[in-house]
Amino acid sequence: MPIYEYICKDCGHRFEALRSMKDADSPIACTECHSDQTRRALSLCYSQSGGHALAGSTGGGCGSCSGGSCSSCGHTH
Ligand SMILES: [Zn+2]
C-alpha cells in the first residue's frame, strides 16, 4: 500500500498516511488539529524541494530522489 503525504491547510501540519490508491484523494483528517481541510501533497519530492519550483526546471529531476525512485513523484526521465 503506498504512502501518501498530506498537508493541512488550517495548521500547516504535514503528515503521511498509508492508504490504498483508491482512497488517495478522498478526504482525510489532519492528525494534528483534526481539520478536514487537507490536501494531498503532489509528492515527497516536490514538497521537500519547497513546492512547484522544480516542476518546470530543466535537468534530470527532483534531486532529492535522483534515480529510479523518481517514478513515485511523477517525473519522467
Ligand atoms: Zn491541521
N, CA, C, O and the ligand as a Tripos MOL2 file, in Angstrom:
@<TRIPOS>MOLECULE
protein
  309   307    78     0     0
PROTEIN
NO_CHARGES

@<TRIPOS>ATOM
      1 N           0.8540   -1.2020    0.0000 N.3       1 MET1
      2 CA          0.0000    0.0000    0.0000 C.3       1 MET1
      3 C           0.8920    1.2550    0.0000 C.2       1 MET1
      4 O           1.7940    1.3770    0.8290 O.2       1 MET1
      5 N           0.6450    2.1500   -0.8980 N.am      2 PRO2
      6 CA          1.5290    3.3280   -0.9810 C.3       2 PRO2
      7 C           1.3010    4.3180    0.1500 C.2       2 PRO2
      8 O           0.2200    4.3830    0.7370 O.2       2 PRO2
      9 N           2.3280    5.0740    0.4380 N.am      3 ILE3
     10 CA          2.2400    6.1310    1.4370 C.3       3 ILE3
     11 C           2.0030    7.4610    0.7200 C.2       3 ILE3
     12 O           2.7250    7.8220   -0.2090 O.2       3 ILE3
     13 N           1.0000    8.1610    1.1610 N.am      4 TYR4
     14 CA          0.7170    9.4680    0.5930 C.3       4 TYR4
     15 C           0.9990   10.5400    1.6270 C.2       4 TYR4
     16 O           0.9030   10.3120    2.8330 O.2       4 TYR4
     17 N           1.3470   11.7080    1.1270 N.am      5 GLU5
     18 CA          1.6320   12.8110    2.0340 C.3       5 GLU5
     19 C           0.5240   13.8460    1.9000 C.2       5 GLU5
     20 O           0.0840   14.1800    0.8000 O.2       5 GLU5
     21 N           0.0960   14.3330    3.0330 N.am      6 TYR6
     22 CA         -0.9800   15.3150    3.0620 C.3       6 TYR6
     23 C          -0.5290   16.5560    3.8210 C.2       6 TYR6
     24 O           0.3180   16.4950    4.7120 O.2       6 TYR6
     25 N          -1.1180   17.6710    3.4410 N.am      7 ILE7
     26 CA         -0.8080   18.9220    4.1250 C.3       7 ILE7
     27 C          -2.1070   19.5390    4.5990 C.2       7 ILE7
     28 O          -3.0680   19.6510    3.8370 O.2       7 ILE7
     29 N          -2.1320   19.9360    5.8540 N.am      8 CYS8
     30 CA         -3.3150   20.5610    6.4210 C.3       8 CYS8
     31 C          -3.3100   22.0540    6.0750 C.2       8 CYS8
     32 O          -2.3280   22.7540    6.3220 O.2       8 CYS8
     33 N          -4.4010   22.5220    5.5100 N.am      9 LYS9
     34 CA         -4.4810   23.9370    5.1650 C.3       9 LYS9
     35 C          -4.6880   24.8010    6.4060 C.2       9 LYS9
     36 O          -4.3570   25.9870    6.4050 O.2       9 LYS9
     37 N          -5.2200   24.2200    7.4340 N.am     10 ASP10
     38 CA         -5.5300   25.0030    8.6310 C.3      10 ASP10
     39 C          -4.2990   25.2580    9.4870 C.2      10 ASP10
     40 O          -4.0380   26.3940    9.8840 O.2      10 ASP10
     41 N          -3.5540   24.2180    9.7680 N.am     11 CYS11
     42 CA         -2.4300   24.3920   10.6820 C.3      11 CYS11
     43 C          -1.0890   24.1650   10.0000 C.2      11 CYS11
     44 O          -0.0410   24.3680   10.6150 O.2      11 CYS11
     45 N          -1.1080   23.7510    8.7510 N.am     12 GLY12
     46 CA          0.1320   23.5740    8.0310 C.3      12 GLY12
     47 C           0.8530   22.2780    8.3540 C.2      12 GLY12
     48 O           1.9610   22.0300    7.8770 O.2      12 GLY12
     49 N           0.2250   21.4750    9.1500 N.am     13 HIS13
     50 CA          0.8420   20.2200    9.5290 C.3      13 HIS13
     51 C           0.9470   19.3010    8.3170 C.2      13 HIS13
     52 O           0.0280   19.2100    7.5030 O.2      13 HIS13
     53 N           2.0520   18.6430    8.2190 N.am     14 ARG14
     54 CA          2.2780   17.7140    7.1270 C.3      14 ARG14
     55 C           2.3690   16.3110    7.6910 C.2      14 ARG14
     56 O           3.0940   16.0520    8.6510 O.2      14 ARG14
     57 N           1.6430   15.4400    7.0940 N.am     15 PHE15
     58 CA          1.6620   14.0830    7.6340 C.3      15 PHE15
     59 C           1.5020   13.0840    6.5020 C.2      15 PHE15
     60 O           1.0570   13.4040    5.3990 O.2      15 PHE15
     61 N           1.8800   11.8800    6.8260 N.am     16 GLU16
     62 CA          1.7970   10.8210    5.8390 C.3      16 GLU16
     63 C           0.7550    9.8180    6.2660 C.2      16 GLU16
     64 O           0.5080    9.6060    7.4530 O.2      16 GLU16
     65 N           0.1590    9.2140    5.2790 N.am     17 ALA17
     66 CA         -0.8420    8.2140    5.5750 C.3      17 ALA17
     67 C          -0.6990    7.0610    4.5920 C.2      17 ALA17
     68 O          -0.4500    7.2440    3.4000 O.2      17 ALA17
     69 N          -0.8630    5.9020    5.1300 N.am     18 LEU18
     70 CA         -0.8100    4.6960    4.3230 C.3      18 LEU18
     71 C          -2.2260    4.4030    3.8410 C.2      18 LEU18
     72 O          -3.1080    4.0580    4.6260 O.2      18 LEU18
     73 N          -2.4190    4.5450    2.5570 N.am     19 ARG19
     74 CA         -3.7730    4.3890    2.0480 C.3      19 ARG19
     75 C          -3.7370    3.6320    0.7410 C.2      19 ARG19
     76 O          -2.7360    3.6140    0.0240 O.2      19 ARG19
     77 N          -4.8490    3.0150    0.4600 N.am     20 SER20
     78 CA         -4.9350    2.3750   -0.8390 C.3      20 SER20
     79 C          -5.1040    3.4350   -1.9180 C.2      20 SER20
     80 O          -5.5280    4.5570   -1.6420 O.2      20 SER20
     81 N          -4.7710    3.0710   -3.1320 N.am     21 MET21
     82 CA         -4.7740    4.0480   -4.1990 C.3      21 MET21
     83 C          -6.1490    4.6850   -4.3980 C.2      21 MET21
     84 O          -6.2480    5.8760   -4.6950 O.2      21 MET21
     85 N          -7.1590    3.9260   -4.2420 N.am     22 LYS22
     86 CA         -8.4890    4.4770   -4.4950 C.3      22 LYS22
     87 C          -8.9040    5.4690   -3.4160 C.2      22 LYS22
     88 O          -9.8300    6.2540   -3.6170 O.2      22 LYS22
     89 N          -8.2340    5.4380   -2.2890 N.am     23 ASP23
     90 CA         -8.5540    6.3770   -1.2140 C.3      23 ASP23
     91 C          -7.6080    7.5760   -1.1950 C.2      23 ASP23
     92 O          -7.7230    8.4440   -0.3290 O.2      23 ASP23
     93 N          -6.6950    7.6280   -2.1250 N.am     24 ALA24
     94 CA         -5.6400    8.6320   -2.0670 C.3      24 ALA24
     95 C          -6.1890   10.0560   -2.0760 C.2      24 ALA24
     96 O          -5.6590   10.9380   -1.4000 O.2      24 ALA24
     97 N          -7.2350   10.2690   -2.8340 N.am     25 ASP25
     98 CA         -7.7630   11.6220   -2.9670 C.3      25 ASP25
     99 C          -9.0170   11.8570   -2.1390 C.2      25 ASP25
    100 O          -9.6140   12.9320   -2.2130 O.2      25 ASP25
    101 N          -9.4100   10.8990   -1.3790 N.am     26 SER26
    102 CA        -10.5640   11.1040   -0.5250 C.3      26 SER26
    103 C         -10.1390   11.8720    0.7230 C.2      26 SER26
    104 O          -8.9750   11.8200    1.1210 O.2      26 SER26
    105 N         -11.0690   12.5770    1.3320 N.am     27 PRO27
    106 CA        -10.7150   13.4340    2.4680 C.3      27 PRO27
    107 C         -10.0970   12.6420    3.6130 C.2      27 PRO27
    108 O         -10.4700   11.5010    3.8830 O.2      27 PRO27
    109 N          -9.1590   13.2750    4.2640 N.am     28 ILE28
    110 CA         -8.5380   12.6660    5.4350 C.3      28 ILE28
    111 C          -8.3570   13.7650    6.4760 C.2      28 ILE28
    112 O          -8.0210   14.8990    6.1370 O.2      28 ILE28
    113 N          -8.5750   13.4330    7.7080 N.am     29 ALA29
    114 CA         -8.4720   14.4340    8.7610 C.3      29 ALA29
    115 C          -7.0190   14.6610    9.1330 C.2      29 ALA29
    116 O          -6.2060   13.7370    9.1360 O.2      29 ALA29
    117 N          -6.7110   15.9170    9.4480 N.am     30 CYS30
    118 CA         -5.3760   16.2530    9.9200 C.3      30 CYS30
    119 C          -5.0980   15.5040   11.2190 C.2      30 CYS30
    120 O          -5.9460   15.4360   12.1090 O.2      30 CYS30
    121 N          -3.9070   14.9500   11.3080 N.am     31 THR31
    122 CA         -3.5600   14.2110   12.5170 C.3      31 THR31
    123 C          -3.2350   15.1400   13.6740 C.2      31 THR31
    124 O          -3.1300   14.7010   14.8200 O.2      31 THR31
    125 N          -3.0770   16.4170   13.3760 N.am     32 GLU32
    126 CA         -2.6930   17.3770   14.3990 C.3      32 GLU32
    127 C          -3.9090   18.1130   14.9610 C.2      32 GLU32
    128 O          -4.1200   18.1440   16.1740 O.2      32 GLU32
    129 N          -4.7090   18.7060   14.0640 N.am     33 CYS33
    130 CA         -5.8290   19.5220   14.5310 C.3      33 CYS33
    131 C          -7.1710   18.9250   14.1210 C.2      33 CYS33
    132 O          -8.2240   19.4880   14.4210 O.2      33 CYS33
    133 N          -7.1330   17.8100   13.4510 N.am     34 HIS34
    134 CA         -8.3340   17.0790   13.0640 C.3      34 HIS34
    135 C          -9.2190   17.8540   12.0900 C.2      34 HIS34
    136 O         -10.3920   17.5250   11.9100 O.2      34 HIS34
    137 N          -8.6630   18.8630   11.4760 N.am     35 SER35
    138 CA         -9.3860   19.5540   10.4190 C.3      35 SER35
    139 C          -9.4820   18.6530    9.1980 C.2      35 SER35
    140 O          -8.6150   17.8130    8.9570 O.2      35 SER35
    141 N         -10.5420   18.8420    8.4410 N.am     36 ASP36
    142 CA        -10.6230   18.0830    7.1990 C.3      36 ASP36
    143 C         -10.1650   18.9150    6.0040 C.2      36 ASP36
    144 O         -10.3150   18.5190    4.8480 O.2      36 ASP36
    145 N          -9.6020   20.0820    6.3210 N.am     37 GLN37
    146 CA         -9.0850   20.9360    5.2480 C.3      37 GLN37
    147 C          -7.6700   20.5090    4.8930 C.2      37 GLN37
    148 O          -6.7040   21.2370    5.1200 O.2      37 GLN37
    149 N          -7.5770   19.3490    4.3500 N.am     38 THR38
    150 CA         -6.2650   18.8330    3.9760 C.3      38 THR38
    151 C          -6.2180   18.6120    2.4790 C.2      38 THR38
    152 O          -7.2360   18.4140    1.8160 O.2      38 THR38
    153 N          -5.0260   18.6520    1.9830 N.am     39 ARG39
    154 CA         -4.8690   18.3010    0.5790 C.3      39 ARG39
    155 C          -3.6850   17.3620    0.4420 C.2      39 ARG39
    156 O          -2.7660   17.3620    1.2600 O.2      39 ARG39
    157 N          -3.7310   16.5820   -0.5890 N.am     40 ARG40
    158 CA         -2.6560   15.6300   -0.7930 C.3      40 ARG40
    159 C          -1.4850   16.3440   -1.4430 C.2      40 ARG40
    160 O          -1.6480   17.0400   -2.4440 O.2      40 ARG40
    161 N          -0.3190   16.1690   -0.8750 N.am     41 ALA41
    162 CA          0.8830   16.7250   -1.4870 C.3      41 ALA41
    163 C           1.1660   15.9750   -2.7730 C.2      41 ALA41
    164 O           0.9050   14.7780   -2.8880 O.2      41 ALA41
    165 N           1.6990   16.6950   -3.7240 N.am     42 LEU42
    166 CA          1.9420   16.0730   -5.0090 C.3      42 LEU42
    167 C           2.8830   14.8920   -4.8750 C.2      42 LEU42
    168 O           2.6580   13.8330   -5.4600 O.2      42 LEU42
    169 N           3.9100   15.0790   -4.1200 N.am     43 SER43
    170 CA          4.8670   14.0110   -3.9250 C.3      43 SER43
    171 C           5.8430   14.4240   -2.8530 C.2      43 SER43
    172 O           5.9580   15.6020   -2.5150 O.2      43 SER43
    173 N           6.5370   13.4560   -2.3270 N.am     44 LEU44
    174 CA          7.5740   13.7720   -1.3610 C.3      44 LEU44
    175 C           8.6510   14.6260   -2.0090 C.2      44 LEU44
    176 O           9.2160   15.5140   -1.3710 O.2      44 LEU44
    177 N           8.9290   14.3620   -3.2550 N.am     45 CYS45
    178 CA          9.9950   15.0950   -3.9360 C.3      45 CYS45
    179 C           9.6490   16.5650   -4.0190 C.2      45 CYS45
    180 O          10.4640   17.4220   -3.6750 O.2      45 CYS45
    181 N           8.4580   16.8580   -4.4670 N.am     46 TYR46
    182 CA          8.0560   18.2390   -4.6360 C.3      46 TYR46
    183 C           8.0590   18.9700   -3.2970 C.2      46 TYR46
    184 O           8.5750   20.0810   -3.1830 O.2      46 TYR46
    185 N           7.4940   18.3480   -2.3180 N.am     47 SER47
    186 CA          7.3570   19.0450   -1.0560 C.3      47 SER47
    187 C           8.7170   19.2750   -0.4010 C.2      47 SER47
    188 O           8.9380   20.3110    0.2260 O.2      47 SER47
    189 N           9.6030   18.3390   -0.5400 N.am     48 GLN48
    190 CA         10.9210   18.5110    0.0460 C.3      48 GLN48
    191 C          11.7040   19.5950   -0.6700 C.2      48 GLN48
    192 O          12.6450   20.1600   -0.1140 O.2      48 GLN48
    193 N          11.3190   19.8820   -1.8910 N.am     49 SER49
    194 CA         12.0070   20.9060   -2.6510 C.3      49 SER49
    195 C          11.3540   22.2640   -2.4890 C.2      49 SER49
    196 O          11.7730   23.2330   -3.1210 O.2      49 SER49
    197 N          10.3580   22.3450   -1.6720 N.am     50 GLY50
    198 CA          9.7200   23.6100   -1.4130 C.3      50 GLY50
    199 C           8.5800   23.9300   -2.3420 C.2      50 GLY50
    200 O           8.2010   25.0950   -2.4690 O.2      50 GLY50
    201 N           8.0270   22.9460   -2.9880 N.am     51 GLY51
    202 CA          6.8510   23.2220   -3.7940 C.3      51 GLY51
    203 C           7.0420   22.8920   -5.2480 C.2      51 GLY51
    204 O           7.5870   21.8470   -5.6050 O.2      51 GLY51
    205 N           6.5790   23.8100   -6.0900 N.am     52 HIS52
    206 CA          6.4880   23.5200   -7.5140 C.3      52 HIS52
    207 C           7.7150   23.9630   -8.2890 C.2      52 HIS52
    208 O           7.7550   23.8320   -9.5120 O.2      52 HIS52
    209 N           8.7140   24.4850   -7.5980 N.am     53 ALA53
    210 CA          9.8190   25.1310   -8.2910 C.3      53 ALA53
    211 C          10.4930   24.2050   -9.2870 C.2      53 ALA53
    212 O          10.9290   24.6370  -10.3540 O.2      53 ALA53
    213 N          10.5750   22.9480   -8.9400 N.am     54 LEU54
    214 CA         11.3150   22.0390   -9.7820 C.3      54 LEU54
    215 C          10.4870   21.4580  -10.9190 C.2      54 LEU54
    216 O          11.0160   20.7960  -11.8120 O.2      54 LEU54
    217 N           9.2140   21.7080  -10.8760 N.am     55 ALA55
    218 CA          8.3500   21.0580  -11.8490 C.3      55 ALA55
    219 C           8.7210   21.4490  -13.2660 C.2      55 ALA55
    220 O           8.6630   20.6290  -14.1820 O.2      55 ALA55
    221 N           9.0990   22.6930  -13.4410 N.am     56 GLY56
    222 CA          9.3960   23.1370  -14.7900 C.3      56 GLY56
    223 C          10.8720   23.3320  -15.0590 C.2      56 GLY56
    224 O          11.2570   23.8590  -16.1030 O.2      56 GLY56
    225 N          11.6800   22.9170  -14.1380 N.am     57 SER57
    226 CA         13.1010   23.1490  -14.2970 C.3      57 SER57
    227 C          13.6970   22.1790  -15.3000 C.2      57 SER57
    228 O          13.1690   21.0920  -15.5360 O.2      57 SER57
    229 N          14.7760   22.5860  -15.8650 N.am     58 THR58
    230 CA         15.4800   21.6660  -16.7390 C.3      58 THR58
    231 C          16.3160   20.7190  -15.9060 C.2      58 THR58
    232 O          16.5360   20.9520  -14.7180 O.2      58 THR58
    233 N          16.7630   19.6900  -16.5070 N.am     59 GLY59
    234 CA         17.6050   18.7870  -15.7770 C.3      59 GLY59
    235 C          16.9180   17.4630  -15.5060 C.2      59 GLY59
    236 O          15.8540   17.1630  -16.0480 O.2      59 GLY59
    237 N          17.5370   16.7070  -14.6790 N.am     60 GLY60
    238 CA         17.1670   15.3060  -14.5500 C.3      60 GLY60
    239 C          16.1230   14.9990  -13.5110 C.2      60 GLY60
    240 O          15.8400   13.8280  -13.2610 O.2      60 GLY60
    241 N          15.5520   15.9820  -12.9110 N.am     61 GLY61
    242 CA         14.5360   15.6020  -11.9560 C.3      61 GLY61
    243 C          14.6270   16.3730  -10.6780 C.2      61 GLY61
    244 O          15.0380   17.5340  -10.6580 O.2      61 GLY61
    245 N          14.2460   15.7300   -9.6230 N.am     62 CYS62
    246 CA         13.9920   16.4710   -8.4240 C.3      62 CYS62
    247 C          15.1360   16.4280   -7.4210 C.2      62 CYS62
    248 O          14.9820   16.9370   -6.3110 O.2      62 CYS62
    249 N          16.2350   15.8620   -7.7550 N.am     63 GLY63
    250 CA         17.3980   15.9550   -6.8910 C.3      63 GLY63
    251 C          17.3080   15.1220   -5.6380 C.2      63 GLY63
    252 O          18.1860   14.3040   -5.3630 O.2      63 GLY63
    253 N          16.2680   15.3220   -4.8880 N.am     64 SER64
    254 CA         16.1690   14.6160   -3.6260 C.3      64 SER64
    255 C          15.8920   13.1400   -3.8280 C.2      64 SER64
    256 O          16.0380   12.3470   -2.8980 O.2      64 SER64
    257 N          15.5010   12.7700   -5.0130 N.am     65 CYS65
    258 CA         15.2910   11.3420   -5.2660 C.3      65 CYS65
    259 C          15.8120   10.9800   -6.6400 C.2      65 CYS65
    260 O          15.1630   10.2510   -7.3900 O.2      65 CYS65
    261 N          16.9700   11.4840   -6.9620 N.am     66 SER66
    262 CA         17.5390   11.1580   -8.2590 C.3      66 SER66
    263 C          17.7000    9.6550   -8.3880 C.2      66 SER66
    264 O          18.0620    8.9510   -7.4450 O.2      66 SER66
    265 N          17.4200    9.2050   -9.5780 N.am     67 GLY67
    266 CA         17.4910    7.7700   -9.7690 C.3      67 GLY67
    267 C          16.1320    7.1610   -9.9800 C.2      67 GLY67
    268 O          15.1690    7.8470  -10.3220 O.2      67 GLY67
    269 N          16.0670    5.9010   -9.7780 N.am     68 GLY68
    270 CA         14.8590    5.1660  -10.1300 C.3      68 GLY68
    271 C          13.6630    5.4940   -9.2910 C.2      68 GLY68
    272 O          12.5280    5.2570   -9.7060 O.2      68 GLY68
    273 N          13.8930    6.0370   -8.1110 N.am     69 SER69
    274 CA         12.7690    6.2620   -7.2270 C.3      69 SER69
    275 C          11.8720    7.3970   -7.7180 C.2      69 SER69
    276 O          10.7930    7.6150   -7.1670 O.2      69 SER69
    277 N          12.3120    8.1200   -8.7500 N.am     70 CYS70
    278 CA         11.5200    9.2320   -9.2370 C.3      70 CYS70
    279 C          10.1840    8.7930   -9.8200 C.2      70 CYS70
    280 O           9.3040    9.6280  -10.0290 O.2      70 CYS70
    281 N          10.0180    7.5390  -10.0770 N.am     71 SER71
    282 CA          8.7350    7.0900  -10.5930 C.3      71 SER71
    283 C           7.6250    7.4010   -9.6100 C.2      71 SER71
    284 O           6.4560    7.4630   -9.9900 O.2      71 SER71
    285 N           7.9790    7.5940   -8.3520 N.am     72 SER72
    286 CA          6.9560    7.8660   -7.3550 C.3      72 SER72
    287 C           6.5550    9.3150   -7.3070 C.2      72 SER72
    288 O           5.5870    9.6630   -6.6300 O.2      72 SER72
    289 N           7.2790   10.1820   -8.0170 N.am     73 CYS73
    290 CA          6.9580   11.5970   -7.9100 C.3      73 CYS73
    291 C           6.5320   12.1880   -9.2420 C.2      73 CYS73
    292 O           6.3820   13.4060   -9.3400 O.2      73 CYS73
    293 N           6.3350   11.3970  -10.2450 N.am     74 GLY74
    294 CA          5.7670   11.8790  -11.4720 C.3      74 GLY74
    295 C           6.7590   12.3910  -12.4880 C.2      74 GLY74
    296 O           6.3850   12.7520  -13.6040 O.2      74 GLY74
    297 N           8.0060   12.4240  -12.1110 N.am     75 HIS75
    298 CA          8.9990   12.8630  -13.0790 C.3      75 HIS75
    299 C           9.2550   11.7690  -14.1000 C.2      75 HIS75
    300 O           9.2790   10.5810  -13.7790 O.2      75 HIS75
    301 N           9.4410   12.1970  -15.3200 N.am     76 THR76
    302 CA          9.8770   11.2340  -16.3170 C.3      76 THR76
    303 C          11.2820   11.6030  -16.7540 C.2      76 THR76
    304 O          11.5720   12.7590  -17.0620 O.2      76 THR76
    305 N          12.1150   10.6380  -16.7750 N.am     77 HIS77
    306 CA         13.4940   10.9270  -17.1200 C.3      77 HIS77
    307 C          13.8010   10.4890  -18.5430 C.2      77 HIS77
    308 O          14.9280   10.6560  -19.0110 O.2      77 HIS77
    309 ZN         -4.1790   20.5860   10.9190 Zn       78 ZN78
@<TRIPOS>BOND
     1     1     2 1
     2     2     3 1
     3     3     4 2
     4     3     5 am
     5     5     6 1
     6     6     7 1
     7     7     8 2
     8     7     9 am
     9     9    10 1
    10    10    11 1
    11    11    12 2
    12    11    13 am
    13    13    14 1
    14    14    15 1
    15    15    16 2
    16    15    17 am
    17    17    18 1
    18    18    19 1
    19    19    20 2
    20    19    21 am
    21    21    22 1
    22    22    23 1
    23    23    24 2
    24    23    25 am
    25    25    26 1
    26    26    27 1
    27    27    28 2
    28    27    29 am
    29    29    30 1
    30    30    31 1
    31    31    32 2
    32    31    33 am
    33    33    34 1
    34    34    35 1
    35    35    36 2
    36    35    37 am
    37    37    38 1
    38    38    39 1
    39    39    40 2
    40    39    41 am
    41    41    42 1
    42    42    43 1
    43    43    44 2
    44    43    45 am
    45    45    46 1
    46    46    47 1
    47    47    48 2
    48    47    49 am
    49    49    50 1
    50    50    51 1
    51    51    52 2
    52    51    53 am
    53    53    54 1
    54    54    55 1
    55    55    56 2
    56    55    57 am
    57    57    58 1
    58    58    59 1
    59    59    60 2
    60    59    61 am
    61    61    62 1
    62    62    63 1
    63    63    64 2
    64    63    65 am
    65    65    66 1
    66    66    67 1
    67    67    68 2
    68    67    69 am
    69    69    70 1
    70    70    71 1
    71    71    72 2
    72    71    73 am
    73    73    74 1
    74    74    75 1
    75    75    76 2
    76    75    77 am
    77    77    78 1
    78    78    79 1
    79    79    80 2
    80    79    81 am
    81    81    82 1
    82    82    83 1
    83    83    84 2
    84    83    85 am
    85    85    86 1
    86    86    87 1
    87    87    88 2
    88    87    89 am
    89    89    90 1
    90    90    91 1
    91    91    92 2
    92    91    93 am
    93    93    94 1
    94    94    95 1
    95    95    96 2
    96    95    97 am
    97    97    98 1
    98    98    99 1
    99    99   100 2
   100    99   101 am
   101   101   102 1
   102   102   103 1
   103   103   104 2
   104   103   105 am
   105   105   106 1
   106   106   107 1
   107   107   108 2
   108   107   109 am
   109   109   110 1
   110   110   111 1
   111   111   112 2
   112   111   113 am
   113   113   114 1
   114   114   115 1
   115   115   116 2
   116   115   117 am
   117   117   118 1
   118   118   119 1
   119   119   120 2
   120   119   121 am
   121   121   122 1
   122   122   123 1
   123   123   124 2
   124   123   125 am
   125   125   126 1
   126   126   127 1
   127   127   128 2
   128   127   129 am
   129   129   130 1
   130   130   131 1
   131   131   132 2
   132   131   133 am
   133   133   134 1
   134   134   135 1
   135   135   136 2
   136   135   137 am
   137   137   138 1
   138   138   139 1
   139   139   140 2
   140   139   141 am
   141   141   142 1
   142   142   143 1
   143   143   144 2
   144   143   145 am
   145   145   146 1
   146   146   147 1
   147   147   148 2
   148   147   149 am
   149   149   150 1
   150   150   151 1
   151   151   152 2
   152   151   153 am
   153   153   154 1
   154   154   155 1
   155   155   156 2
   156   155   157 am
   157   157   158 1
   158   158   159 1
   159   159   160 2
   160   159   161 am
   161   161   162 1
   162   162   163 1
   163   163   164 2
   164   163   165 am
   165   165   166 1
   166   166   167 1
   167   167   168 2
   168   167   169 am
   169   169   170 1
   170   170   171 1
   171   171   172 2
   172   171   173 am
   173   173   174 1
   174   174   175 1
   175   175   176 2
   176   175   177 am
   177   177   178 1
   178   178   179 1
   179   179   180 2
   180   179   181 am
   181   181   182 1
   182   182   183 1
   183   183   184 2
   184   183   185 am
   185   185   186 1
   186   186   187 1
   187   187   188 2
   188   187   189 am
   189   189   190 1
   190   190   191 1
   191   191   192 2
   192   191   193 am
   193   193   194 1
   194   194   195 1
   195   195   196 2
   196   195   197 am
   197   197   198 1
   198   198   199 1
   199   199   200 2
   200   199   201 am
   201   201   202 1
   202   202   203 1
   203   203   204 2
   204   203   205 am
   205   205   206 1
   206   206   207 1
   207   207   208 2
   208   207   209 am
   209   209   210 1
   210   210   211 1
   211   211   212 2
   212   211   213 am
   213   213   214 1
   214   214   215 1
   215   215   216 2
   216   215   217 am
   217   217   218 1
   218   218   219 1
   219   219   220 2
   220   219   221 am
   221   221   222 1
   222   222   223 1
   223   223   224 2
   224   223   225 am
   225   225   226 1
   226   226   227 1
   227   227   228 2
   228   227   229 am
   229   229   230 1
   230   230   231 1
   231   231   232 2
   232   231   233 am
   233   233   234 1
   234   234   235 1
   235   235   236 2
   236   235   237 am
   237   237   238 1
   238   238   239 1
   239   239   240 2
   240   239   241 am
   241   241   242 1
   242   242   243 1
   243   243   244 2
   244   243   245 am
   245   245   246 1
   246   246   247 1
   247   247   248 2
   248   247   249 am
   249   249   250 1
   250   250   251 1
   251   251   252 2
   252   251   253 am
   253   253   254 1
   254   254   255 1
   255   255   256 2
   256   255   257 am
   257   257   258 1
   258   258   259 1
   259   259   260 2
   260   259   261 am
   261   261   262 1
   262   262   263 1
   263   263   264 2
   264   263   265 am
   265   265   266 1
   266   266   267 1
   267   267   268 2
   268   267   269 am
   269   269   270 1
   270   270   271 1
   271   271   272 2
   272   271   273 am
   273   273   274 1
   274   274   275 1
   275   275   276 2
   276   275   277 am
   277   277   278 1
   278   278   279 1
   279   279   280 2
   280   279   281 am
   281   281   282 1
   282   282   283 1
   283   283   284 2
   284   283   285 am
   285   285   286 1
   286   286   287 1
   287   287   288 2
   288   287   289 am
   289   289   290 1
   290   290   291 1
   291   291   292 2
   292   291   293 am
   293   293   294 1
   294   294   295 1
   295   295   296 2
   296   295   297 am
   297   297   298 1
   298   298   299 1
   299   299   300 2
   300   299   301 am
   301   301   302 1
   302   302   303 1
   303   303   304 2
   304   303   305 am
   305   305   306 1
   306   306   307 1
   307   307   308 2
@<TRIPOS>SUBSTRUCTURE
     1 MET1         2 RESIDUE 1 A MET
     2 PRO2         6 RESIDUE 1 A PRO
     3 ILE3        10 RESIDUE 1 A ILE
     4 TYR4        14 RESIDUE 1 A TYR
     5 GLU5        18 RESIDUE 1 A GLU
     6 TYR6        22 RESIDUE 1 A TYR
     7 ILE7        26 RESIDUE 1 A ILE
     8 CYS8        30 RESIDUE 1 A CYS
     9 LYS9        34 RESIDUE 1 A LYS
    10 ASP10       38 RESIDUE 1 A ASP
    11 CYS11       42 RESIDUE 1 A CYS
    12 GLY12       46 RESIDUE 1 A GLY
    13 HIS13       50 RESIDUE 1 A HIS
    14 ARG14       54 RESIDUE 1 A ARG
    15 PHE15       58 RESIDUE 1 A PHE
    16 GLU16       62 RESIDUE 1 A GLU
    17 ALA17       66 RESIDUE 1 A ALA
    18 LEU18       70 RESIDUE 1 A LEU
    19 ARG19       74 RESIDUE 1 A ARG
    20 SER20       78 RESIDUE 1 A SER
    21 MET21       82 RESIDUE 1 A MET
    22 LYS22       86 RESIDUE 1 A LYS
    23 ASP23       90 RESIDUE 1 A ASP
    24 ALA24       94 RESIDUE 1 A ALA
    25 ASP25       98 RESIDUE 1 A ASP
    26 SER26      102 RESIDUE 1 A SER
    27 PRO27      106 RESIDUE 1 A PRO
    28 ILE28      110 RESIDUE 1 A ILE
    29 ALA29      114 RESIDUE 1 A ALA
    30 CYS30      118 RESIDUE 1 A CYS
    31 THR31      122 RESIDUE 1 A THR
    32 GLU32      126 RESIDUE 1 A GLU
    33 CYS33      130 RESIDUE 1 A CYS
    34 HIS34      134 RESIDUE 1 A HIS
    35 SER35      138 RESIDUE 1 A SER
    36 ASP36      142 RESIDUE 1 A ASP
    37 GLN37      146 RESIDUE 1 A GLN
    38 THR38      150 RESIDUE 1 A THR
    39 ARG39      154 RESIDUE 1 A ARG
    40 ARG40      158 RESIDUE 1 A ARG
    41 ALA41      162 RESIDUE 1 A ALA
    42 LEU42      166 RESIDUE 1 A LEU
    43 SER43      170 RESIDUE 1 A SER
    44 LEU44      174 RESIDUE 1 A LEU
    45 CYS45      178 RESIDUE 1 A CYS
    46 TYR46      182 RESIDUE 1 A TYR
    47 SER47      186 RESIDUE 1 A SER
    48 GLN48      190 RESIDUE 1 A GLN
    49 SER49      194 RESIDUE 1 A SER
    50 GLY50      198 RESIDUE 1 A GLY
    51 GLY51      202 RESIDUE 1 A GLY
    52 HIS52      206 RESIDUE 1 A HIS
    53 ALA53      210 RESIDUE 1 A ALA
    54 LEU54      214 RESIDUE 1 A LEU
    55 ALA55      218 RESIDUE 1 A ALA
    56 GLY56      222 RESIDUE 1 A GLY
    57 SER57      226 RESIDUE 1 A SER
    58 THR58      230 RESIDUE 1 A THR
    59 GLY59      234 RESIDUE 1 A GLY
    60 GLY60      238 RESIDUE 1 A GLY
    61 GLY61      242 RESIDUE 1 A GLY
    62 CYS62      246 RESIDUE 1 A CYS
    63 GLY63      250 RESIDUE 1 A GLY
    64 SER64      254 RESIDUE 1 A SER
    65 CYS65      258 RESIDUE 1 A CYS
    66 SER66      262 RESIDUE 1 A SER
    67 GLY67      266 RESIDUE 1 A GLY
    68 GLY68      270 RESIDUE 1 A GLY
    69 SER69      274 RESIDUE 1 A SER
    70 CYS70      278 RESIDUE 1 A CYS
    71 SER71      282 RESIDUE 1 A SER
    72 SER72      286 RESIDUE 1 A SER
    73 CYS73      290 RESIDUE 1 A CYS
    74 GLY74      294 RESIDUE 1 A GLY
    75 HIS75      298 RESIDUE 1 A HIS
    76 THR76      302 RESIDUE 1 A THR
    77 HIS77      306 RESIDUE 1 A HIS
    78 ZN78       309 GROUP 0 **** ****
